Amino acid sequence: MIPRGFDYHDPTSPEEVLALLGEYGDEGKLMAGGQSLLPMMKLRLASPAHIIDLWRVSGFDTIRETGDEIRIGALATHRALEDSSLLNKRCPLLAKAAGTIADAQVRNLGTLGGAAAHADPSANYSPALVALGAKFVLRSKTGERVVAAADFFQGLFQTALQATELLTEVRVPALGAGDGWEYLKLSRRAPDFALVSVAVLVRANGNGSCAGADVVLGSVAAVPLRAEGVEAALCGRRLERLDFEEAARATVLGPNTPSDVHADAAYRREVAPVCVRRALQAAVARMGKGTR
């Protein structure tokens, strides 16, 4: 199918982008790599009157460390995250999530900001960003605001991003040398969207017990789902005595677990605890080993 007609805008600065957003509002749509927007336009699931292309806007594709935080420009591609030596050393959970997105062609063009703003519940980044406690920097003509990942994703293809705002940066914490982590994606084929995904981050106390855990699932709800029961089952337990099977049984999916052509809700409920158990085992096995 061919998209409906639209006006194309090719700004070169953030100021131009914000001016166009202010002028066109809901009738305008930002495009970064186009890997989500263009397929939706071809299916006429999205029909914006104005496309504002971000590809020539410079300065929003860097990956740098500031203090104990890594700041990633919204236009950084999936490939850049996957290959970043900084991320692989300091936040490998996010690098792995990037490396499991679709195929090489999509990773070369798709961007972190574009994927996050699209907010597909089956996409890779959202559970990883929530587990990491990431922050989103949103810029408008009146200033900037910072939104936590847990508040950014608000529903099916819905985020806290306003029509007049531009997502400029995503900030994630650098992981400690002893932290355990894992990103696991279950899909029919490697390039496909996840049927279930799990992001796990485990931290230890000096006495060898679990100081805290973040366990977040994707593709099982309209927004990333925090497995609070699993987190509670881990906290305070001795790491060498963890019963991964028991902890994973605390995985509870809600009544609105989706069914689609790839998997029904019953299947997702069946495999989610298995994915959580495997992710926990991998995360704890990595503890104290640093990088990937």
ROROVO-300151 format. One record per residue (C-alpha): chain; residue number from 1; x, z, y; residue in one letter. Coordinates in steps of 0.5 Angstrom, whole numbers. Layout:
REM ROROVO-300151
NODE  unit  pos   east     up  north  code
NODE     A  NUM      X      Z      Y     a
...
END
This chain:
REM ROROVO-300151
NODE  unit  pos   east     up  north  code
NODE     A    1      0      0      0     m
NODE     A    2      2     -1      7     i
NODE     A    3      2      4     12     p
NODE     A    4     -2      4     18     r
NODE     A    5      1      1     25     g
NODE     A    6      5      6     29     f
NODE     A    7      9      6     35     d
NODE     A    8     17      8     34     y
NODE     A    9     21     12     38     h
NODE     A   10     29     13     37     d
NODE     A   11     31     19     42     p
NODE     A   12     38     21     42     t
NODE     A   13     38     28     45     s
NODE     A   14     34     34     43     p
NODE     A   15     31     34     50     e
NODE     A   16     28     27     49     e
NODE     A   17     25     29     42     v
NODE     A   18     22     35     46     l
NODE     A   19     19     31     51     a
NODE     A   20     16     26     46     l
NODE     A   21     13     32     42     l
NODE     A   22     10     35     48     g
NODE     A   23      7     28     50     e
NODE     A   24      4     26     43     y
NODE     A   25      3     33     40     g
NODE     A   26     -1     32     33     d
NODE     A   27     -1     25     34     e
NODE     A   28      7     25     33     g
NODE     A   29     11     26     27     k
NODE     A   30     18     27     27     l
NODE     A   31     22     23     21     m
NODE     A   32     29     25     19     a
NODE     A   33     31     22     12     g
NODE     A   34     24     19     11     g
NODE     A   35     24     21      4     q
NODE     A   36     18     25      4     s
NODE     A   37     14     22     10     l
NODE     A   38     15     15      8     l
NODE     A   39     12     15      1     p
NODE     A   40      6     19      4     m
NODE     A   41      5     14     10     m
NODE     A   42      5      8      4     k
NODE     A   43      0     12      1     l
NODE     A   44     -4     13      7     r
NODE     A   45     -4     21      6     l
NODE     A   46     -1     21     13     a
NODE     A   47     -2     16     19     s
NODE     A   48      1     18     25     p
NODE     A   49      1     14     31     a
NODE     A   50      8     16     33     h
NODE     A   51     14     16     29     i
NODE     A   52     20     20     33     i
NODE     A   53     26     18     29     d
NODE     A   54     32     24     29     l
NODE     A   55     37     20     26     w
NODE     A   56     41     19     32     r
NODE     A   57     40     26     35     v
NODE     A   58     47     29     34     s
NODE     A   59     50     36     33     g
NODE     A   60     44     38     28     f
NODE     A   61     48     36     22     d
NODE     A   62     54     41     21     t
NODE     A   63     55     47     16     i
NODE     A   64     59     53     19     r
NODE     A   65     60     60     18     e
NODE     A   66     59     65     24     t
NODE     A   67     60     72     22     g
NODE     A   68     57     74     15     d
NODE     A   69     52     68     16     e
NODE     A   70     52     61     15     i
NODE     A   71     48     56     20     r
NODE     A   72     46     49     17     i
NODE     A   73     44     44     22     g
NODE     A   74     37     41     20     a
NODE     A   75     39     34     19     l
NODE     A   76     45     36     14     a
NODE     A   77     43     32      8     t
NODE     A   78     42     35      1     h
NODE     A   79     48     31     -1     r
NODE     A   80     52     35      5     a
NODE     A   81     49     42      2     l
NODE     A   82     51     40     -5     e
NODE     A   83     58     38     -3     d
NODE     A   84     60     43      2     s
NODE     A   85     66     47      0     s
NODE     A   86     63     53      5     l
NODE     A   87     57     53      1     l
NODE     A   88     59     53     -6     n
NODE     A   89     64     59     -4     k
NODE     A   90     60     63      0     r
NODE     A   91     52     61     -1     c
NODE     A   92     53     57     -8     p
NODE     A   93     45     59     -9     l
NODE     A   94     43     54     -4     l
NODE     A   95     48     49     -6     a
NODE     A   96     46     49    -13     k
NODE     A   97     38     48    -11     a
NODE     A   98     41     42     -6     a
NODE     A   99     44     39    -12     g
NODE     A  100     38     39    -17     t
NODE     A  101     34     35    -12     i
NODE     A  102     31     28    -14     a
NODE     A  103     37     23    -15     d
NODE     A  104     43     21    -11     a
NODE     A  105     40     16     -6     q
NODE     A  106     35     21     -4     v
NODE     A  107     40     27     -3     r
NODE     A  108     44     22      1     n
NODE     A  109     38     21      6     l
NODE     A  110     34     27      5     g
NODE     A  111     35     33     10     t
NODE     A  112     34     40      9     l
NODE     A  113     30     41     15     g
NODE     A  114     26     35     13     g
NODE     A  115     24     38      6     a
NODE     A  116     23     45      9     a
NODE     A  117     18     42     15     a
NODE     A  118     15     38      9     h
NODE     A  119     13     45      5     a
NODE     A  120     12     41     -1     d
NODE     A  121     10     47     -6     p
NODE     A  122     14     44    -12     s
NODE     A  123     20     42     -7     a
NODE     A  124     27     46     -9     n
NODE     A  125     29     49     -2     y
NODE     A  126     23     54     -1     s
NODE     A  127     24     59     -7     p
NODE     A  128     32     59     -5     a
NODE     A  129     31     60      2     l
NODE     A  130     26     66      1     v
NODE     A  131     30     69     -4     a
NODE     A  132     36     69      1     l
NODE     A  133     32     71      7     g
NODE     A  134     34     65     11     a
NODE     A  135     32     64     18     k
NODE     A  136     29     58     21     f
NODE     A  137     31     57     29     v
NODE     A  138     25     53     32     l
NODE     A  139     26     50     39     r
NODE     A  140     21     48     44     s
NODE     A  141     21     46     52     k
NODE     A  142     20     53     53     t
NODE     A  143     26     56     49     g
NODE     A  144     27     58     42     e
NODE     A  145     24     63     37     r
NODE     A  146     27     65     30     v
NODE     A  147     22     65     24     v
NODE     A  148     24     69     17     a
NODE     A  149     23     64     11     a
NODE     A  150     18     68      8     a
NODE     A  151     13     67     14     d
NODE     A  152     15     60     15     f
NODE     A  153     12     57      9     f
NODE     A  154      4     59     10     q
NODE     A  155      1     54      6     g
NODE     A  156      0     47      2     l
NODE     A  157      4     43      7     f
NODE     A  158      3     48     12     q
NODE     A  159      9     52     16     t
NODE     A  160     10     56     22     a
NODE     A  161     13     50     26     l
NODE     A  162      8     48     32     q
NODE     A  163      7     41     34     a
NODE     A  164     11     42     40     t
NODE     A  165     17     45     36     e
NODE     A  166     23     42     33     l
NODE     A  167     27     45     27     l
NODE     A  168     34     45     29     t
NODE     A  169     38     50     24     e
NODE     A  170     37     54     18     v
NODE     A  171     41     61     17     r
NODE     A  172     43     64     11     v
NODE     A  173     47     70      9     p
NODE     A  174     54     69      6     a
NODE     A  175     53     72     -1     l
NODE     A  176     58     78     -3     g
NODE     A  177     63     77     -8     a
NODE     A  178     60     81    -13     g
NODE     A  179     53     78    -12     d
NODE     A  180     49     75    -18     g
NODE     A  181     45     69    -17     w
NODE     A  182     42     63    -20     e
NODE     A  183     37     57    -19     y
NODE     A  184     33     54    -24     l
NODE     A  185     29     48    -24     k
NODE     A  186     24     46    -30     l
NODE     A  187     22     39    -30     s
NODE     A  188     20     33    -34     r
NODE     A  189     26     29    -32     r
NODE     A  190     32     32    -28     a
NODE     A  191     30     28    -22     p
NODE     A  192     23     30    -22     d
NODE     A  193     19     35    -18     f
NODE     A  194     19     42    -21     a
NODE     A  195     14     45    -26     l
NODE     A  196     17     52    -25     v
NODE     A  197     23     54    -21     s
NODE     A  198     26     60    -20     v
NODE     A  199     31     63    -15     a
NODE     A  200     35     70    -17     v
NODE     A  201     39     74    -13     l
NODE     A  202     42     80    -16     v
NODE     A  203     46     86    -12     r
NODE     A  204     50     92    -15     a
NODE     A  205     51     99    -13     n
NODE     A  206     58    102    -14     g
NODE     A  207     56    105    -20     n
NODE     A  208     54     99    -24     g
NODE     A  209     47     99    -23     s
NODE     A  210     42     94    -19     c
NODE     A  211     42     96    -12     a
NODE     A  212     36     90    -11     g
NODE     A  213     34     84    -13     a
NODE     A  214     30     78    -10     d
NODE     A  215     26     74    -15     v
NODE     A  216     22     68    -12     v
NODE     A  217     18     62    -16     l
NODE     A  218     17     55    -14     g
NODE     A  219     11     50    -16     s
NODE     A  220      6     56    -18     v
NODE     A  221      3     57    -12     a
NODE     A  222      2     54     -5     a
NODE     A  223      8     58     -2     v
NODE     A  224     14     61     -6     p
NODE     A  225     12     67    -10     l
NODE     A  226     16     73    -10     r
NODE     A  227     16     76    -17     a
NODE     A  228     15     84    -14     e
NODE     A  229     14     86    -21     g
NODE     A  230     20     83    -24     v
NODE     A  231     24     86    -18     e
NODE     A  232     22     93    -19     a
NODE     A  233     23     93    -26     a
NODE     A  234     31     91    -24     l
NODE     A  235     32     96    -19     c
NODE     A  236     36    102    -20     g
NODE     A  237     37    100    -28     r
NODE     A  238     44    100    -31     r
NODE     A  239     46     92    -31     l
NODE     A  240     50     93    -38     e
NODE     A  241     43     95    -40     r
NODE     A  242     38     91    -37     l
NODE     A  243     33     88    -42     d
NODE     A  244     32     81    -39     f
NODE     A  245     26     80    -44     e
NODE     A  246     22     86    -41     e
NODE     A  247     24     85    -34     a
NODE     A  248     21     78    -34     a
NODE     A  249     14     80    -37     r
NODE     A  250     13     83    -31     a
NODE     A  251     12     76    -28     t
NODE     A  252      5     75    -26     v
NODE     A  253      2     69    -23     l
NODE     A  254     -4     69    -19     g
NODE     A  255    -11     66    -20     p
NODE     A  256    -10     60    -16     n
NODE     A  257     -4     57    -20     t
NODE     A  258     -4     50    -20     p
NODE     A  259     -6     45    -25     s
NODE     A  260     -4     37    -24     d
NODE     A  261     -2     31    -28     v
NODE     A  262      5     34    -30     h
NODE     A  263      3     41    -32     a
NODE     A  264     -4     46    -32     d
NODE     A  265     -4     53    -30     a
NODE     A  266     -4     55    -37     a
NODE     A  267      3     52    -38     y
NODE     A  268      6     55    -32     r
NODE     A  269      4     62    -34     r
NODE     A  270      7     61    -41     e
NODE     A  271     14     58    -38     v
NODE     A  272     15     62    -32     a
NODE     A  273     17     68    -35     p
NODE     A  274     22     64    -40     v
NODE     A  275     25     61    -33     c
NODE     A  276     25     68    -30     v
NODE     A  277     29     71    -36     r
NODE     A  278     34     65    -36     r
NODE     A  279     35     66    -29     a
NODE     A  280     36     73    -29     l
NODE     A  281     41     72    -35     q
NODE     A  282     45     67    -31     a
NODE     A  283     45     71    -25     a
NODE     A  284     48     78    -28     v
NODE     A  285     53     74    -32     a
NODE     A  286     56     71    -25     r
NODE     A  287     56     78    -22     m
NODE     A  288     63     79    -20     g
NODE     A  289     65     72    -21     k
NODE     A  290     65     70    -14     g
NODE     A  291     64     62    -13     t
NODE     A  292     60     57    -18     r
END
